[in-house]
């Protein structure tokens, strides 16, 4: 029988994934707390754009306001529920969806950060899987409008990583991979935690900088001072992950050990990492206006995930007896911008160097 799929959080990534699955004929229900977004989808469909005209689609998936989720109690249970909300909303979203899961159904964290433990605290580890949109960037720029901001086929690496928390390859994991493969390329991994921390390093390097400065990803990577700051963030995060025992995967295009040594003053390593960043800028496979997700949140007046990205790196650094001074500086700066004490500006960070 066809699986029933729910996507809780139809924002940039959740909307893109849910919309693509709906276009592919899957039984998908999108759930979101933004009323205008849900109403726009109901009226005009979920319009999804990319960097090419051919990528445009506008499916009409089933939608539910959060206040309508109780309708699921009268229907066939949900087999797969993607949790695609911001990290700070993980617990209540998981609790809400847990009531409507099939006996063998499960929740999938389709999020930044490391939220599997939060989900498992609600539904149990046996009903928790991870799906990492490792190389997928998108933005919800208006109600009912999602834009993919990185070109399809621009990377030789797979876009999604999916894994079980225990690292084994299971039939349900392979099924999940086959579903996401209808959207883009997928790696089935035995190393979910290493993949998660590696993506955390990526987000830790750039998301907060976007929030603190208001700059796009390309503008950040093109700025020599911000590049150095970003490399420092990445290297600290790598060393924390290594101390935690994670087997790290490439950090975007960077070798983790080289990134760590670059942050620690190894000139040769720094030159290599910097050249890789500049090569990516030159390739320009992303929209020039694309902003890291925290930068998007700041522009919309939303709470950022700084506590769950850089804040988590700081927390774990303390656990393993390491420093994360660069992350502490960034977190403090983003918090000040978030509270309205200072405007988002490049100088917020360059004065810290």
N, C-alpha and C positions, 0 to 999 in steps of 0.2 A: 504494500500500500504506500501511497505517496506520503512523505513526511510532512508534517505541519511545522512550519518555521515561523518564529516570531523574532522581530528585531526591536529590542527595547532601547530607544535612543536613535531617532532617525535623523541625526545631525550629519556632519560631513562624511564620516566613515560609515556609520550605520545606515545613513540614507543611500550612500553610493552602493554599498553591498546589498541592502534590501531592495533597492530599485533595480539593480542588475539582475537579481534573482527573480524578481517579479517579471521582468522583461523576458527572462528565460523560461517562464511558465511554471515556476515553483509556487506552492501554496504558502504565501508570505503575508504576515500581518505586521505592519509598522506601528509602533507605539511611541508616542512622544509627548512631553509635557508642554510644548509650545503650541497653544491653540491655533494661532494664525498659520503655522506651518502645516498642521494637519488639515485645516480647512482649505488651504491653497492646494494641497495634494488632491483632496476630494473634488475640488472644482476643476482643476486644470491638469492633474497628474503630477508626478514627480519628475521634473525636467532635469536631466543629467547631461552635463557638457564635459568635453575634454579639450585637448589642445588641437584637435582636428574636427572638421565638420562631420566626418563620418561617425564620430563617437556619440553624437547626440541621440538620446532616446528620451521618451516621455511616457513611461508606463503608468498605469493606474492601480497601484497595489491597494489592498484593503488597509484601512487605517483605523486606529483607535486613539482617542484622547485617554490620558491616564484615568480620568473619571469614568471611562467606559470599559475598562479592562475586565470588570466583573462579568461582562457578557461571555467571556471565555468559559465560565463555569457551565454553560449550557451547550457547549460544543465539544467536539472531539479534542482530547488533550493535546498540548503542544509537545512535539518530539524534540525539537532543537530550539533553544531560546538564546539568541545572541544578546549579550549585555554590552551595549555600546554607548552608555552614558559616561559622563565625566567620573573620575575616580571617587570623588566625594559623594556621589550618588549611588555607589555600587551596592551597598548593603540593602537599602530600601527597595531598589529595583529588583534585586535578587529575591528578596522576601516576597515581593508582590508576584513575581513570575513563578515562584516555587509552588504556589497553590494550583497552578494550571498545567503542570508538567505531567506527561505520561509516566507510567510506572518505570519505564526504561528511558525516559527523557533526560536531558541534561542541559546545563547552562554553559555557554561558551563566552569567555572574556574576549571581546573584540575591542580592546582598549589600549591606551598607553599605560605605563606604569606596571605594577605587579599586583594584580587584584585577585588572583586565583584563591589566595587564602581567605580573603574577605567573602568571596562567593561560597567557598567550601564551608565557612562557618555557618552559612545559612542552609545549604542543601546537602552538605557532606562532600568529601573528596571524590567519592565514587560518581558524583553527578557534575563534576567540574572539569572542563577542558579549556585549553588556551588556543586562541587564534591571533597571531600577531600580524597586523598590516605593516610589515617591515619596510616596504618600499612604496607604500601607497600614500599619497598626499591629496587632500581634497578640502574644500571649504563649502559650508552652507552660507551662501552670500545673500539669500533672500528667502522668504517663505516659499517652499516648494521648488527651490532652485539649488542644485548642488553642482559644483564644478571640480572635476579632477584636474589637479594642477601639476601633475608630472606625466610626461608622455608615455603612452603604452609602448612596450617593447624597448624602452630606453636603457634597460639594465639587463645584463646577462644573468643576474641573480633572480631567484623567484620572489614574487611580490608578497605572498603570504607564507607564514610558517604556522603549522598546526601541530599540537602535541598533547599527549596525556601527561598529567602531573607526575606519574610514576615512571614515565619514559618508555613504556612498552608500546608497540604498534598493535592496535586493536582494530577489529572490524568497524566499530563506530568511528574511529579516527580516520580510517581510510574512506568511509562514507562522507564524513565531513570534508575531507580533502577533495573528494570528487565533486561535491556541491560547489565549493569555492573555486574549483578549477573551471567552472562555467564562466567565471568572471575574469580570472587571470591566473598566472602561474602559482603553483603551491609546492612547498617543501614539507613533507611529513618528517618531523624531527623526533629524535629520542632525547633531545637536549632542550626541552622547553625552558628550563630555568636559565641556562646559559644564553639562549636566544632572547629571553625576556630582559636579562640584565644588559645584554648588548644593545637592545633597542632603547633601554633606559639611558645608556651612555649617549646614544644619538640624541635623544630628547633633552638630556641634561646639558648637552653642548650648545644647543641652538634655541630651544623653546623659550627659556627664560630670557635670553638675550633679545629675542624678538619682542617679548613683553616689556622689557625695560627700556628699549630704544624706539620701538615702533617701526623698525626697519623690516624689510622683506628678507627672505633667506639669501637671495643673491646679493643684496646690499650688505648683509652681515659677512658673507664669505669674501666679498670684494674689499673689505676694510682691513688693512694690515693689523691695526690694534685689536679689533674685535676678533680677527682670526686667531691671534695669539691668546686672547682671553678664552676663546672657545676650545682651543687645543689644551689649555690648562684645565678646563672643566673636564674634558674627555679623559685626559691622563689620570686625574684624580679618581674618576669613576671607575676606570679600568683597574687601578690598583685595589680599590675597595672590592670590586667583584672577584678579583683573583684571591684576595684574602678570605673571601667568603667561600671559596672553593668552586666557583662556577667555571665551566669550560666555555670561554668566551668565543663568540663568532666575530667575523669582521664588523667593525664599527663604521657603518656606511661602506666606504671603499677602503677603510684603513685597517691595517694589521694592529690588533690591540696592544701588543708589546711595543711596537714602534711608536704608537700614539702615546703610551705611558712614558717612554723614554724622551719623546719630544717635549712633553710637559715638564720633564725633570731636567731639561737643559742640554740634552744631547743634540748638538747642532746638526749633525747629519740626519738624525731621525726627524728633527723639526723641518728641515728642508724638504724631506720626502713627503711628510704629511701636508705641508703647505702647498707643495706642487700638486698633490692629489686634489686638494680643495680647489685650487685655481683651475685645474684641468676640468673639474666638474662645472665650474662657473663658465668656462669657455664652451663646453659642450651644450650648456643651457637647455637641458631637457625639461625644465620646469617653467611655469609661467613666471615672468619677471615680477609680477605683483604678489606671488605666493608668499604668505607669511606663516611661520610656524604656528601651531594651534594655539599656544598661549598668547601670541601676538594677536591672533584673531579674537580670542576671548577678551583681551584688554580693550580692543577697539569696540567691541559690542557691550562693554560694561559688565561683563560676566566675571565670576570668580575664576581664577586660573588654577591649574593643577600643580603649582610650584611646590606645595607641601608634599605632593605624592611623587614628584620627580626629583628635583634637587634636594628637597627636604628628606626624602627617603635615603638618598645617597649620604647625606650628612648623618642621619640616624644610624645607618649601617656602618659608616666609617667609625663612629664612636664605639660600636659594638666590637669591632676588630682592632681597635687601638690605633687607627690611622687618622690623619688630618684631612679635612676637606674645606680648607680656608676659602678657596675660590668659589665653591658652591655656597658657602655661608655669606660671602659678599653679595653674590647674585641674588640669593633668596631675600636678603634684607632690602636690596634695591627694588626688587619686584614688589615686595610687600608695600613699600613706600609709594610706588606708583599706583598700586591697587587701591590704597587708602586715599589717594588723591593728594598726597603731601607734595609730590613732585610730578611733573609731566613726563611722559615717555620721551626720552631723548638720548641720542648717542653718548652725550657727555656724562650721563649717569654712570656709565661703565668705564669710559676712557679715563676718567679722573681716579678710578680705582687702580689703574695699572702702574 
